[in-house]
Amino acid sequence: MARFGYPQAQGLYDPAHERDNCGIGLVAHTKGRASHEIVADGLSILERMAHRAARGCDDRTGDGAGIMVAIPHSFFQVVVPREVGVDLPQPGRYGVGNIFLPRRKDEREECRRVLEGFIAEQGQTVLGWRDVPTDNRSIGRDARESEPVVRQVFVRADDDLDQEAFERQLLLIRKQAYHAIREMDLEEVDAYYVCSLSSRTLVYKGQLTPEQLSEYYPDLRNSDFRSHVALVHARFSTNTFPSWSRAQPMRFMSHNGEINTLRGNVNRMR
């Protein structure tokens, strides 16, 4: 006899726990030891959640995928002197911003000018900018049409600030710059987005499928790219349109859309 709907509650199974939402995963070393294996395992988790991530009618355009890691100091120690021409301070004494920028050069420079202005206004120092290597050969047409320029800004902390105070300054910088840029008359203003700006964490993400993330960002495949934690997210957008900025993680966290589950909706009705 055919059976419709969910099975009855039995053993460890309860139909109230059914989910229809994004995919989220976390891997970490309990003693805080950074390694590239943690990053690789996080990416492996992400790729195995492809069934939790939606795609457009163009199968190569995903709803979004991303990873949050700790600042990979060992990696930046190698690439920043070579690519940016500066030496980095000790971990915790500098912040890194992963930033989406307009493709138009003049508007990109305007965003850069505004952001650097607020960095100086808050008493911090811009060490330099890095062009983040990207490879868009695997992404679909829709994702490519709205693809931003991705750059990293390195910010040195004022000597009088501890790390907690520095984090607060980075938050103020990000918020002030965002609102100032949104008020500007830029054709590609929606392309500007700060994925993360922190002395602790770094987010790589985009309007990608789970399998495309490590292909798009070669940094993630570098053996020097090490972290003690990796938080990954595969997006299944339900009530918002996919975009580069709406991919997750959202700077320090991810959510898996539980408001769209049976239990979430029942609780909301109550």
C-alpha positions as CSV (number, residue, x, y, z in Angstrom):
1,M,0.0,0.0,0.0
2,A,1.3,3.4,-0.9
3,R,2.1,5.8,2.0
4,F,1.7,9.6,1.7
5,G,3.2,12.3,3.9
6,Y,5.8,11.8,6.6
7,P,6.2,8.6,8.7
8,Q,5.0,8.4,12.2
9,A,7.3,9.4,15.0
10,Q,9.5,6.4,15.9
11,G,12.9,6.0,17.5
12,L,15.0,9.0,16.9
13,Y,12.8,10.3,14.1
14,D,10.1,12.9,14.6
15,P,8.3,14.5,11.6
16,A,8.3,17.8,13.5
17,H,12.0,18.0,12.9
18,E,11.7,17.9,9.2
19,R,13.6,20.8,7.5
20,D,13.3,22.4,4.1
21,N,16.0,25.1,4.2
22,C,19.6,26.1,3.6
23,G,22.6,23.9,4.5
24,I,24.9,24.9,7.2
25,G,28.0,23.1,8.6
26,L,30.8,23.7,11.1
27,V,34.2,22.1,11.7
28,A,36.7,23.3,14.3
29,H,39.7,22.2,16.2
30,T,38.8,22.0,19.9
31,K,42.2,23.3,21.0
32,G,42.2,26.1,18.5
33,R,45.0,24.7,16.3
34,A,44.9,26.1,12.8
35,S,45.5,23.9,9.7
36,H,44.6,23.8,6.1
37,E,42.8,20.5,6.7
38,I,40.1,22.4,8.7
39,V,39.5,24.6,5.7
40,A,39.5,21.6,3.3
41,D,37.1,19.7,5.5
42,G,34.7,22.7,5.7
43,L,34.7,22.9,1.9
44,S,34.1,19.2,1.7
45,I,31.0,19.6,4.0
46,L,29.8,22.5,1.8
47,E,30.1,20.4,-1.4
48,R,28.1,17.6,0.2
49,M,25.3,20.0,1.0
50,A,24.6,20.7,-2.7
51,H,21.1,19.2,-2.2
52,R,20.5,22.0,0.3
53,A,21.4,24.7,-2.1
54,A,19.2,26.0,-4.9
55,R,20.1,26.9,-8.4
56,G,18.5,29.0,-11.1
57,C,17.2,27.8,-14.5
58,D,20.9,28.3,-15.4
59,D,22.2,25.3,-13.5
60,R,25.6,26.9,-13.1
61,T,24.2,29.9,-11.2
62,G,23.7,29.1,-7.5
63,D,21.7,30.9,-4.8
64,G,24.9,31.4,-2.9
65,A,27.6,29.7,-1.0
66,G,30.3,30.8,1.5
67,I,32.8,30.1,4.2
68,M,33.9,31.9,7.3
69,V,37.4,31.2,8.7
70,A,39.7,32.7,11.2
71,I,42.2,35.3,9.8
72,P,44.7,33.0,7.9
73,H,47.8,34.9,9.2
74,S,50.3,32.3,7.8
75,F,48.8,32.8,4.4
76,F,48.8,36.6,4.5
77,Q,52.3,36.6,5.8
78,V,53.4,35.2,2.5
79,V,51.1,36.9,0.0
80,V,50.7,40.4,1.4
81,P,54.4,41.4,1.3
82,R,54.6,40.0,-2.3
83,E,51.3,41.4,-3.6
84,V,50.7,44.5,-1.5
85,G,54.3,45.4,-0.6
86,V,53.8,45.8,3.1
87,D,54.6,43.7,6.2
88,L,51.8,42.8,8.5
89,P,51.7,43.4,12.2
90,Q,51.1,40.5,14.6
91,P,47.8,38.7,14.6
92,G,45.1,40.8,16.3
93,R,46.9,44.0,15.5
94,Y,45.4,44.3,12.0
95,G,42.0,43.7,10.4
96,V,41.1,42.4,6.9
97,G,38.1,43.4,4.9
98,N,36.8,41.2,2.1
99,I,34.9,43.7,-0.1
100,F,32.7,43.5,-3.2
101,L,33.1,46.6,-5.3
102,P,31.6,48.1,-8.5
103,R,33.1,47.0,-11.9
104,R,33.2,50.6,-13.0
105,K,36.7,51.9,-12.1
106,D,35.5,55.4,-11.3
107,E,32.8,54.2,-8.9
108,R,35.2,51.6,-7.4
109,E,37.6,54.4,-6.6
110,E,34.9,56.5,-5.0
111,C,33.9,53.6,-2.7
112,R,37.6,53.1,-1.8
113,R,38.0,56.8,-1.1
114,V,35.0,56.9,1.2
115,L,36.0,53.7,3.1
116,E,39.6,55.0,3.6
117,G,38.2,58.3,4.8
118,F,36.3,56.6,7.6
119,I,39.3,54.4,8.5
120,A,41.4,57.5,9.0
121,E,38.5,59.3,10.8
122,Q,38.4,56.5,13.3
123,G,42.1,56.7,13.9
124,Q,43.2,53.5,12.1
125,T,45.7,53.1,9.3
126,V,45.2,51.6,5.8
127,L,48.1,49.3,5.1
128,G,47.1,48.5,1.5
129,W,44.7,46.8,-0.8
130,R,44.9,43.3,-2.4
131,D,43.2,42.1,-5.6
132,V,41.6,38.8,-4.5
133,P,42.3,36.2,-7.2
134,T,39.0,34.9,-8.7
135,D,38.2,32.4,-11.5
136,N,34.7,32.8,-12.9
137,R,35.0,30.1,-15.6
138,S,32.6,27.7,-13.8
139,I,29.9,30.2,-12.8
140,G,26.7,30.8,-14.8
141,R,25.5,33.7,-16.9
142,D,23.3,35.3,-14.3
143,A,26.0,35.2,-11.6
144,R,28.6,36.5,-14.0
145,E,26.4,39.4,-15.1
146,S,26.2,40.8,-11.5
147,E,29.7,39.7,-10.5
148,P,31.5,42.3,-8.5
149,V,35.2,43.1,-8.2
150,V,36.6,41.5,-5.0
151,R,39.4,43.2,-3.0
152,Q,40.8,43.0,0.5
153,V,41.8,46.0,2.6
154,F,44.3,45.6,5.4
155,V,43.9,48.0,8.4
156,R,46.4,48.4,11.2
157,A,45.1,49.0,14.7
158,D,45.9,52.1,16.6
159,D,48.6,51.4,19.2
160,D,46.3,52.4,22.1
161,L,43.6,50.0,21.2
162,D,43.2,46.4,22.5
163,Q,41.6,43.9,20.1
164,E,38.1,44.3,21.5
165,A,38.2,48.1,21.0
166,F,39.7,47.6,17.5
167,E,36.8,45.3,16.6
168,R,34.4,48.1,17.6
169,Q,36.2,50.6,15.4
170,L,36.1,48.2,12.5
171,L,32.3,47.9,13.0
172,L,31.9,51.6,13.0
173,I,34.0,52.0,9.9
174,R,31.9,49.4,8.0
175,K,28.6,50.9,9.1
176,Q,29.5,54.5,8.4
177,A,31.0,53.7,5.0
178,Y,28.0,51.7,4.0
179,H,25.5,54.4,4.7
180,A,27.6,57.1,3.1
181,I,28.1,55.0,-0.1
182,R,24.4,54.1,-0.3
183,E,23.6,57.8,-0.4
184,M,25.9,58.4,-3.4
185,D,24.6,58.6,-6.9
186,L,26.5,55.5,-8.2
187,E,25.2,53.4,-11.0
188,E,26.6,50.3,-9.5
189,V,26.0,51.2,-5.8
190,D,24.4,47.7,-5.2
191,A,27.7,46.1,-6.0
192,Y,29.4,47.6,-2.9
193,Y,29.2,45.2,0.0
194,V,31.6,44.3,2.9
195,C,31.6,40.5,3.3
196,S,33.6,40.9,6.5
197,L,35.9,43.5,8.2
198,S,37.5,42.1,11.3
199,S,40.7,41.2,13.1
200,R,39.4,37.8,13.9
201,T,37.4,36.4,11.0
202,L,37.2,36.4,7.2
203,V,34.4,35.5,4.9
204,Y,34.6,34.3,1.3
205,K,31.3,34.0,-0.5
206,G,29.3,34.7,-3.6
207,Q,26.4,33.9,-5.8
208,L,27.9,30.5,-6.3
209,T,27.0,26.8,-6.0
210,P,28.7,24.9,-3.2
211,E,31.0,23.2,-5.6
212,Q,32.1,26.5,-7.2
213,L,33.3,28.3,-4.0
214,S,36.8,26.8,-3.9
215,E,37.1,27.0,-7.7
216,Y,36.2,30.7,-7.7
217,Y,38.5,31.6,-4.8
218,P,42.0,30.0,-5.4
219,D,43.0,31.3,-2.0
220,L,41.0,28.6,-0.3
221,R,43.0,25.9,-2.0
222,N,46.4,27.3,-0.9
223,S,48.1,25.0,1.7
224,D,49.2,28.1,3.7
225,F,45.6,29.1,4.1
226,R,45.0,27.8,7.6
227,S,42.2,28.2,10.2
228,H,41.1,26.5,13.4
229,V,37.4,26.9,12.4
230,A,35.4,26.8,9.2
231,L,31.7,27.7,9.1
232,V,30.0,27.0,5.7
233,H,26.6,27.8,4.2
234,A,24.8,26.7,1.1
235,R,21.8,29.0,0.4
236,F,18.3,28.0,-0.6
237,S,16.6,31.4,-1.1
238,T,12.9,31.4,-0.4
239,N,11.6,34.9,0.0
240,T,14.6,37.0,-1.3
241,F,16.2,37.1,-4.7
242,P,19.7,35.5,-4.9
243,S,22.6,38.0,-5.1
244,W,26.3,38.1,-4.3
245,S,25.7,40.1,-1.1
246,R,22.9,37.8,0.2
247,A,25.1,34.8,0.2
248,Q,26.1,33.7,3.6
249,P,27.9,33.6,6.1
250,M,26.8,37.0,7.2
251,R,30.1,38.2,8.7
252,F,30.0,36.4,12.0
253,M,27.2,33.9,11.6
254,S,24.9,31.9,9.3
255,H,21.3,30.9,9.6
256,N,19.5,27.9,8.0
257,G,16.0,29.4,7.5
258,E,14.1,27.6,10.2
259,I,11.3,30.1,10.1
260,N,10.3,28.3,6.9
261,T,9.9,24.9,8.7
262,L,6.8,23.3,9.9
263,R,7.7,24.0,13.6
264,G,8.6,27.6,12.9
265,N,5.4,28.3,11.1
266,V,3.3,26.5,13.8
267,N,5.0,28.6,16.5
268,R,4.4,31.7,14.6
269,M,0.7,31.0,14.2
270,R,0.5,30.3,18.0
